[in-house]
Amino acid sequence: MSEYDFSGLHDFLIHTPEKGVRRTLVDTHAFSESHCSLLLKVARACSSYEFSSHCENESFPKVRMTHKESQIREKFWGVCVETLLNRGVLQPAIPGSDKLAA
C-alpha cells in the first residue's frame, strides 16, 4: 500500500480541465510545463490502478515523450510528488483504503 492517495490524484488529473491543472501546478521553479505535460500523459494513458503503480514504482507507461520530457525523466517522480504535496493536490492515503468492500 502506498503512503499517498494516487488514485485520488488520478481522478483529479482526469476530471479537471487541463487549463486548471496547469494553473494549479506549473511554476517557474521546480514544476515546468514539461513536468505537467508528462504527468497528464501518464494519467491519460492508464487506469487509476496502473497510474498508482507507476507513481509508486517511479516508472512510466509507454507514452511518446518530447525531448524536454525525456530530459526530466530521471528526477520526474521526486519533483512531482514534492510539488503535488506542496500544492495540496496529493493527500496521504487513508489506512485500509486499498481493501475492497465485501
Secondary structure, DSSP 8 states (H G I E B T S, - for coil): --SB-HHHHHHHHHHS-HHHHHHHH--SSSS-HHHHHHHHHHHHHS-HHHHHHHHHHT---S----HHHHHHTTTHHHHHHHHHHHHT-S-B--TTTTS---
